[in-house]
């Protein structure tokens, strides 16, 4: 199977809607037992999800998927370099993923972190990292990490809930030369007015920093629905605060797939953004992710 042809729309799945998926996960727990946190999150995710699966999801959604950013999801200690090598072999064989966000062990000595970053950067697809847990935004080591990423032009994909946004905004304000991407729209925990208020307040702090982009992803994971009416206030707040120049779509598949299909997800975001101009929609669904993750 020519998997890359499926991604780029060359197997008859032609559409005038082209998009870049800025947040996907490939995993193969049947052969690579790297995901204990995933298994604890939901047993329904404990199955292989590989490029062919993702290509079929995109094809069924009736859109042209022209770029993929893979984000590390390994949680077993010591496996993230194995994942990096696995992904790079995949890229050499079939052409995807086009960009990779890796990870580090935040508890490791800084010299080890530097070596691990250099090892991942041997891949031409490496663009930066995220850290799922264990990073203290106020620590000196975090400041050193952010500075190092900026020196090399690497991105930091930020994982935080609303209660961590104030501290991260302070840390990011001291790293103006580093590019940050807020994952999962700031990952609210609940869909209720009080959480929305706290989330929006923190989001505004991050949006005030010009080196922070916002990834429109993860809301179905947080709320258990792809209903456009439920997602709309959150997505529209991101677009209002960050603008269409600093927001971009990510499916978070297969995790967001717990709430529905890929087609339903794309349909929800397209419905919510229907009032944008064609240029604005292109930025949100393709151009901004291409810029931030340097996808040609």
C-alpha positions as CSV (number, residue, x, y, z in Angstrom):
1,X,0.0,0.0,0.0
2,X,1.3,3.5,-1.0
3,X,0.5,5.1,2.4
4,X,2.0,8.5,1.5
5,X,-0.2,8.6,-1.6
6,X,-3.2,8.2,0.6
7,X,-2.0,11.1,2.8
8,X,-1.3,13.4,0.0
9,X,-4.6,12.7,-1.8
10,X,-3.3,10.9,-4.8
11,X,-5.6,7.8,-4.5
12,X,-8.8,9.4,-5.9
13,X,-9.6,11.2,-2.6
14,X,-9.5,14.7,-4.1
15,X,-11.0,17.6,-2.2
16,X,-10.8,21.3,-2.2
17,X,-10.3,21.1,1.5
18,X,-6.6,20.5,2.4
19,X,-5.4,20.4,5.9
20,X,-2.4,19.6,8.1
21,X,-2.9,17.5,11.2
22,X,-0.6,19.0,13.8
23,X,-1.2,16.4,16.5
24,X,-1.4,12.7,15.9
25,X,-0.1,9.6,17.6
26,X,1.2,6.4,15.9
27,X,1.6,3.5,18.3
28,X,2.0,-0.3,18.2
29,X,1.4,-1.7,21.7
30,X,1.1,-5.2,20.2
31,X,4.9,-5.1,19.5
32,X,6.1,-2.1,21.5
33,X,5.0,-1.9,25.1
34,X,5.8,1.7,25.6
35,X,2.5,3.1,26.8
36,X,1.4,2.3,30.4
37,X,-0.2,5.8,30.9
38,X,-2.2,5.3,27.7
39,X,-3.5,1.9,28.9
40,X,-4.5,3.5,32.2
41,X,-6.2,6.4,30.5
42,X,-8.5,4.1,28.5
43,X,-8.3,0.4,27.6
44,X,-10.1,1.4,24.4
45,X,-6.9,3.0,23.1
46,X,-4.8,-0.1,23.7
47,X,-4.6,-1.1,20.1
48,X,-2.3,-0.4,17.2
49,X,-2.7,2.9,15.4
50,X,-0.4,3.1,12.4
51,X,-0.1,5.3,9.2
52,X,-2.4,3.2,7.2
53,X,-5.1,3.5,9.9
54,X,-4.7,7.3,10.0
55,X,-4.8,7.5,6.2
56,X,-8.0,5.6,6.0
57,X,-9.6,7.8,8.6
58,X,-8.6,11.0,6.7
59,X,-9.8,9.5,3.4
60,X,-13.2,8.7,4.9
61,X,-13.4,12.3,6.1
62,X,-13.3,13.5,2.5
63,X,-10.4,15.9,2.8
64,X,-6.8,16.0,1.7
65,X,-4.4,15.4,4.6
66,X,-1.1,17.0,3.3
67,X,1.0,17.2,6.5
68,X,1.3,15.2,9.7
69,X,3.0,16.1,13.0
70,X,3.6,13.2,15.3
71,X,3.7,13.9,19.0
72,X,5.3,11.5,21.4
73,X,3.0,9.5,23.7
74,X,5.4,7.0,25.2
75,X,5.4,6.9,29.0
76,X,7.6,3.8,29.8
77,X,10.9,5.1,31.2
78,X,13.8,5.0,28.7
79,X,11.7,4.3,25.6
80,X,11.5,7.8,23.9
81,X,14.7,7.3,21.9
82,X,13.4,3.9,20.8
83,X,10.3,5.7,19.6
84,X,12.4,8.4,17.8
85,X,14.3,5.7,15.9
86,X,11.1,3.8,15.0
87,X,9.5,7.0,13.6
88,X,12.5,7.9,11.6
89,X,12.6,4.5,10.0
90,X,8.9,5.0,9.2
91,X,9.6,8.4,7.7
92,X,12.4,7.0,5.5
93,X,10.2,4.2,4.3
94,X,6.9,5.9,3.6
95,X,7.5,9.6,4.0
96,X,5.5,10.3,7.2
97,X,5.4,11.7,9.7
98,X,6.5,15.1,8.2
99,X,7.5,16.5,11.6
100,X,8.1,15.0,15.0
101,X,7.7,16.4,18.5
102,X,9.7,14.1,20.8
103,X,10.2,14.2,24.6
104,X,12.8,14.0,27.4
105,X,13.0,12.8,30.9
106,X,12.7,16.0,32.9
107,X,14.2,14.4,36.0
108,X,17.4,13.5,34.2
109,X,20.6,15.5,34.7
110,X,20.8,18.4,32.3
111,X,23.7,17.0,30.4
112,X,21.7,13.9,29.7
113,X,18.8,16.0,28.5
114,X,21.2,17.7,26.1
115,X,22.4,14.4,24.8
116,X,18.9,13.1,24.4
117,X,17.8,16.2,22.4
118,X,20.9,15.9,20.2
119,X,20.1,12.2,19.5
120,X,16.5,13.0,18.5
121,X,17.7,15.9,16.4
122,X,19.6,13.5,14.2
123,X,16.3,13.0,12.4
124,X,15.5,15.7,9.8
125,X,11.9,15.5,11.0
126,X,12.7,16.5,14.6
127,X,11.1,19.9,15.5
128,X,11.0,19.9,19.3
129,X,9.6,18.3,22.4
130,X,6.7,18.1,24.9
131,X,6.8,16.9,28.5
132,X,3.7,15.1,29.7
133,X,4.5,15.3,33.4
134,X,7.1,16.2,35.9
135,X,8.3,19.6,34.6
136,X,8.3,22.5,37.1
137,X,7.8,25.8,35.2
138,X,9.5,27.8,38.0
139,X,12.7,25.6,38.2
140,X,16.0,26.8,36.9
141,X,16.4,23.6,34.9
142,X,13.2,24.5,33.0
143,X,14.6,27.9,32.2
144,X,17.8,26.3,30.9
145,X,15.7,23.9,28.9
146,X,13.6,26.6,27.3
147,X,16.8,28.6,26.5
148,X,18.4,25.6,24.9
149,X,15.4,24.9,22.7
150,X,15.4,28.5,21.5
151,X,19.1,28.4,20.6
152,X,18.4,25.5,18.3
153,X,15.1,26.7,16.9
154,X,13.2,23.8,18.5
155,X,9.6,24.1,19.6
156,X,8.2,23.4,23.1
157,X,4.7,21.9,22.9
158,X,3.2,22.9,26.2
159,X,1.0,20.5,28.2
160,X,-0.9,22.3,30.9
161,X,-4.3,22.6,32.5
162,X,-5.8,26.0,33.3
163,X,-4.4,25.9,36.9
164,X,-0.8,25.8,35.5
165,X,-1.1,28.6,32.9
166,X,-0.1,31.5,35.2
167,X,3.2,29.8,36.1
168,X,3.9,28.8,32.6
169,X,3.2,32.3,31.3
170,X,5.8,33.7,33.7
171,X,8.4,31.1,32.6
172,X,7.6,31.7,28.9
173,X,7.9,35.4,29.3
174,X,11.6,34.9,30.2
175,X,12.2,32.8,27.1
176,X,11.2,35.2,24.3
177,X,13.5,33.5,21.8
178,X,11.7,30.1,22.1
179,X,8.6,29.1,20.2
180,X,5.8,27.5,22.3
181,X,2.7,25.7,21.2
182,X,-0.1,25.3,23.7
183,X,-1.5,21.8,23.2
184,X,-5.2,20.8,23.4
185,X,-6.5,24.3,23.6
186,X,-5.2,24.5,27.2
187,X,-6.7,21.2,28.2
188,X,-9.7,22.3,30.3
189,X,-10.9,19.5,32.7
190,X,-14.6,20.2,32.6
191,X,-17.2,21.9,30.4
192,X,-18.8,24.2,32.9
193,X,-18.9,28.0,33.4
194,X,-16.4,28.2,36.3
195,X,-13.8,26.1,34.4
196,X,-14.4,28.3,31.3
197,X,-13.7,31.4,33.3
198,X,-10.5,30.1,34.8
199,X,-9.4,28.7,31.5
200,X,-10.0,31.9,29.6
201,X,-8.2,33.9,32.1
202,X,-5.1,31.7,31.8
203,X,-5.5,31.5,28.0
204,X,-5.4,35.3,27.9
205,X,-2.1,35.4,29.8
206,X,-0.5,33.0,27.3
207,X,-2.0,34.7,24.3
208,X,-0.4,38.0,25.4
209,X,3.0,36.4,24.7
210,X,3.9,36.7,21.0
211,X,5.9,33.5,21.0
212,X,3.0,31.2,21.9
213,X,0.7,29.5,19.4
214,X,-2.5,27.6,20.2
215,X,-3.2,24.1,19.0
216,X,-7.0,23.6,18.5
217,X,-7.0,20.0,19.7
218,X,-8.0,17.7,22.6
219,X,-11.4,19.2,23.4
220,X,-13.3,16.0,22.5
221,X,-10.9,14.1,24.8
222,X,-11.6,16.5,27.6
223,X,-15.4,16.7,27.2
224,X,-16.3,13.4,25.6
225,X,-18.1,14.9,22.7
226,X,-17.6,16.3,19.2
227,X,-20.9,18.3,19.3
228,X,-20.0,21.6,17.6
229,X,-22.3,23.5,19.9
230,X,-20.4,22.2,22.9
231,X,-16.9,22.9,21.4
232,X,-17.8,26.3,19.8
233,X,-17.3,28.6,22.8
234,X,-13.9,27.1,23.6
235,X,-12.7,27.2,20.0
236,X,-14.0,30.7,19.4
237,X,-12.2,32.0,22.6
238,X,-8.9,30.5,21.3
239,X,-9.4,32.2,17.9
240,X,-10.4,35.5,19.6
241,X,-7.4,35.6,21.9
242,X,-4.7,34.2,19.7
243,X,-6.1,35.3,16.4
244,X,-6.2,33.2,13.2
245,X,-2.5,33.8,12.7
246,X,-1.6,31.8,15.8
247,X,-4.1,28.9,16.0
248,X,-4.0,25.6,14.1
249,X,-5.9,22.4,14.0
250,X,-4.8,19.0,15.4
251,X,-6.9,15.9,15.6
252,X,-5.3,14.3,18.6
253,X,-6.2,11.0,17.0
254,X,-6.7,8.3,18.0
255,X,-7.3,9.8,21.5
256,X,-10.0,12.2,20.4
257,X,-11.5,9.3,18.5
258,X,-13.0,8.0,21.8
259,X,-15.6,10.7,21.2
260,X,-16.4,10.0,17.5
261,X,-15.0,9.6,14.0
262,X,-12.3,11.6,12.2
263,X,-15.0,12.9,9.8
264,X,-17.1,14.1,12.7
265,X,-14.2,15.9,14.3
266,X,-13.2,17.6,11.0
267,X,-16.9,18.4,10.4
268,X,-17.2,20.0,13.8
269,X,-14.2,22.3,13.4
270,X,-15.2,23.2,9.9
271,X,-18.7,24.1,11.1
272,X,-17.3,26.2,14.0
273,X,-15.0,28.1,11.6
274,X,-17.4,28.5,8.8
275,X,-17.6,32.3,9.4
276,X,-13.9,32.8,8.7
277,X,-12.6,34.0,5.4
278,X,-11.0,31.4,3.0
279,X,-7.6,32.8,3.9
280,X,-8.2,32.6,7.6
281,X,-9.4,29.0,7.4
282,X,-6.3,28.1,5.4
283,X,-4.2,29.5,8.2
284,X,-6.0,27.6,10.9
285,X,-6.2,24.3,9.0
286,X,-2.8,24.3,7.2
287,X,-0.6,27.4,6.8
288,X,0.1,28.1,10.5
289,X,1.1,24.5,11.3
290,X,3.3,24.4,8.2
291,X,5.0,27.5,9.4
292,X,5.5,26.5,13.1
293,X,6.6,22.9,12.3
294,X,8.5,23.8,9.1
295,X,6.6,21.4,6.8
296,X,7.5,22.0,3.2
